[in-house]
Amino acid sequence: MSSSASSFPRPSSLPPAATPASDPYAPLLRYGWDAEWADAFAPYEDEGLTPARILRVDRDRCTAFGVAGQVTAAAPEAGLPCTGDWVALGEVPGGQQPVVRALLPRRTAFLRSASSNRSEAQVLAANVDHALVLASLEREPDLARLERFVALAWAGGAQPLVVLTKADLLDPGAVDVLRTETAEGLPGVEVLAASAESGEGIEVLTAVVAGGTSVLLGQSGAGKSTLANALLGEEAQGTGAVRAVDGKGRHTTTARDLLPLPVSAGGGVLIDTPGLRGVALWDAAEGVERTFAEIEELAAECRFHDCAHRAEPDCAVLAAVEEGRLPQRRLDSYRKLLRENARIAARSDARLRAEQRQLFKQRQALGRHMMERKRGPHRKP
């Protein structure tokens, strides 16, 4: 598989030089502002609000870039924005910090199941064009984990790219073998080897991320912040060493930060994320299907349209495994992710049903209360 950037879709936003200096929103172009965002914001412009893009969120405060530059804004209690969102800011009388008044509709959203017992989704990044899934070559790439990240990227509407980092630690022959094996294990996904130390792959990555919004994803120690610095052309993100005992890194990035890329290299923005210990699926059925597209194609040839690919007669998927055309590992991973996604969906549906029952009970109680008020106080005979 080639490592060319030509196969990746290019964002449609205009370069800064193509916009008149008289445009009050010109400073936002570097952060991804375009005609579509202008149309989405138009209703809020009539209300005297101004557009901004969220750079970072810290509890009930967020850092955003607006027409007047970088500002700190108060976030709403409900509908908290995330890094990458476009919002409408409103000024507060008395010169206090502005407030996020509205969230513009997201084009894409990278979601995972929240790390709790509650059935909720956590938005890791919004309005992303490319998801760079990183894995360090300090150890053999974990294909199952990469498949999980790729499925979430597809489900969120982003184009995935797997980047094998720290390629300078191995000789070129070994790097090429691992890249080839990873690419064969992830059909339909571009796989690139890169090294911030030697510069290998950085030129291709720079071309991929130019002009759009890209998010870096991976475990701690995968080299996200180091790669971010290489793309940014400066030491904007702190980096840390990896523990020799288990190969894991420290969380040098503690929040999701949106950073502008050099205009000289094509512009665009980069979202660096903390190391992710786990990424549980959330509404990712379509992403799983795209990640395992070859299994979906084989399934269309099975005798039964609802074939579970376990022991059914004339199962094209099982036949491909027996003939060596489909790795058993690949089928096992496909089954696992489908089961997990179905489990999360069922839990989410159960929560929704419970909330609806609670709302129905509240309405019933309110109805009884209103009827009692209409009847007036009970009089004793």
Buried (B, 14 or more C-beta within 10 A) or exposed (E): BEBEBEEBEBBEBEEBEEBEEEEEBBBBBBBBBBEEBBEBBEEBBEEEBBBBBBBBBEEEEBBBBBBEEEBEBBBBEEEBBBBBBBBBBBBEEEEEEBBBBBBBEBBBBBBBBBEEEEBEBBBBBBBBBBBBBBBBBBEEBEBBBBBBBBBBBBBBBBBBBBBBBBBBBBEEEEBEEBBEBBBEBBEBBBBBBBBBBEEBBBEBBBBBBBBBBBBBBBBBBBBBBBBBBBBBEEEBBEBBEBEEEEEBBBBBBEEBBBBBBBBEBBBBBBBBBBBBEEBBBBBBBBBBBBBBEBBBEBBEEBEEEEBEBEEBEEBBBBBBBEEEEBBEEBBEBBBBBBEBBEEBBEBBEEEEEEEEEEEEEEEEEEEEEEEEEEEEEEEEE
